[in-house]
Amino acid sequence: MLRTPLALGAIAAVAVAGCASQTTSNDSSGKFRGEQRLVANTIEDFESAASKGDQDQICRDLLARPLVVRYTERGGSCEHAVDGALKDTDSFGLTVESVRVSGTDATARVKADRGKKDVIRTINLVKEGPGWRISEFVTG
């Protein structure tokens, strides 16, 4: 389990919520267009990588640089922090419900499949280069 509150709260909240990938068969990004679709694709990519336990891809391709830096500044590596959170997670099912884009910032509301009671989570993203990356997992 992650030892830093930020890393645990951020990664575990989303992993438990279950985010998804651009190449997922359960593609919830199809209902979006333009930048909104690209944001949803990033979340779907996260779900796919999380379900495969691919913390390297998550840190390298899907998390915003400042978030990766925060994890490494608290000791260890981003991959280690993500690995700990993924090991504590037993469900990765997620549906992107809505996406709001404002310039280089975006907010996605996602529904996590938690059996009898679904959970709604918010994920903040930023545009880095040509793509979108997860900058914050909002809990509660």
N, C-alpha and C positions, 0 to 999 in steps of 0.2 A: 504494500500500500504506500502511496506517496506520503512523504513526511511534511511537505510544505502545504499550508492551507490553500494558497493560490493555485498550485498545480492540481491538487486534489479536487478542489471545488470546480475548477475550470474543466479539466479533462474528464473527470468522472461524471460530472453533471451531463455533459454532452454524450459521453459514451453510454451512460445509462439511458439517456434520452434516445440514443441511437441515431446517428447521422448517416447520410448515404453518399453515393458516388455517380459520376458521369456515365459509367458503364454498367450500372446496376439494372437488373431486370425489373425491379420494383421502382420504376422511374417516376418520381413525383415532379420532376422538373418539366415534363412535357406540357403542363398547363401554363408555363411562363414563356415570355418572349424577351429577346434582347438581353440587356444586362441582368434583368431579374432571373432569366434562365441560367446565365453563367453563375450567378450567386447560388442558385439551387443546385447546379451541377457540382459546385465545390462541396456543398454539404453532402451530397450523395457520394462524392469521392471519399469524404471522411468516413462515412458509414461503411463503405466497402473496405477501406484500409483497416478500420477498427475491427470489423468482423473477421478479417484475416490476421489480425495481430501485427500489422505492418507499421510499427511505430516509426520506422525510418522514413517511410513515405509520408506519414502524417507530419513529422517534424520538417522534412525537406521540402515538401510540396504544398502542404495544406494549412499550416499555421503561419501567421504573420511573423515577420522577423522580430518585432518587439516582444511578442509573447514567447518565442523560443528563447530570446535573451533573458527574459525574466525567469524562466525555468532553469537555465544554466547558471544564472547568478545566485540562485538559492542552493547551489551545490548539485553535483552530478551533471547529468545531461538531459536534454529534452527527451531523447529516446527512453532514458531510464524512467523519467517522470510519467511519460505516456504509457510505457509498458506496465508500470505499477497500477495505473488507473484501469487499463484494459483488463488486467488480471482480476480486478475486483468487480468486473462487469459481466453480467450473464445475458444481456439483451442488447441488440443493436438496431432494432427495427424503428425506422423514423420516416415520417412523411412531412415534406415541406408544405406548410399550409399557406404562408404568405411571405412576400418579399417586398421590402421597401428600399429603394436606392436613392441616395442623395449625394451626387457628385462621386467622390471616391470612398464613400461610406455606405454600408448596407446593413439592414437588419432583417433577419429571417425568423419567422415563428415556425417552430417545428413541433409535430405531435409524435411523442414517443409511445410505441406500442409496449405497454406494461401489463398486458393481460386484461384483467377486468376493469382497470382504471388507467386510461391514457393520461399522459402528462404533457403539458405544453411548456416548451422552453424557448428562449430567445438566444439567437447566436448573432453576434456582431461580426461583420467582415469589413476588410479594407481592400482597396485595389492596390496591388503591388505589381508593377510592370503590366503585362497584358492580362493578368488574371486576378481573381479574388482569393483572399486568404482569410482564415478565421482569426479574429483579433481578440475575441472575448466570448466566453460562455456565461450567460446570465442565469443564475439559479433563482429558484423561488417563484 
